[in-house]
Amino acid sequence: MRATLDTPYLDARADALSFALGLPPLEALAVLPVERGGLTVELRLLGASHQVIAGPLSETVACLPGDADPLPGRASTSVPGWTYEFAATTAAHSDDTAFARAIEAVCARLADRGDALTGDFPGSRHAVTALALESHALESHAAEETGIGWRTWHAYPQTREIVMTRSRLVRAS
């Protein structure tokens, strides 16, 4: 689903993003609920980036007020019956053309998917935040684990940066 958002984005810099687990649902500009493997997942676009609510877990990557933790490169934790892993990277593009191509490629890959949400913010056609589910069957060394994964992309046209996150929630064995 693609949403044209009628509000300026609040997270104007990649390095201003922070990370929080367990927050209640925040006010969202667009929400896409998806059922996957008996689990309801809400992909939520915020004016300050994204929130994913998946079963017992709430993940928020946004410009959060107060003493929020900075965006980590990696994080992991356990919630009752599940394990959670998170990773984030930032890609800096050397020029506007390379940045635009990268954002357009993400948007094209997600365009017709019922399990993806892309938000276009006003001011730049490349001011985009996108979220998408990944395969619900995740491979492990010993056997297939049941879980869910998602990816996000946060585009910053003013600095030509794209913050990419990858998360997975796996049933504990």
C-alpha angles and dihedrals in degrees: 000000000000119000127192104213122214097208134073114253114254100206097075096166131048092221091057093066118112135189132230136169125203101025117147117248109294125212105285132203091205134006130195116189114201129184113218127166094342092309126111112222123189117203105201129190114207128190084243096046129277148337127189121195111193117172107294095359135082118190120188125186108179147105096288124188123242127011099345118160116258118250106279125215088228138005136170137180143155127246121186106298095355144076121214131203129186133185131179133189134175123218116201115201121212097221143013093257094056091045092049092049092051093050093044090052092053092048092048092050091052099037101101100029121116090204097056133081123197123184124199114205121205121255100050131031087224095054093108139151116192134183128187137173120238129209114311093218110071121193122233131179095258105032145334113291123205115234146109134255135193140187132206136195124200114190124204109189094182091062098023091236130140119197110205125192132188123194136177134189114197129186110248113243 
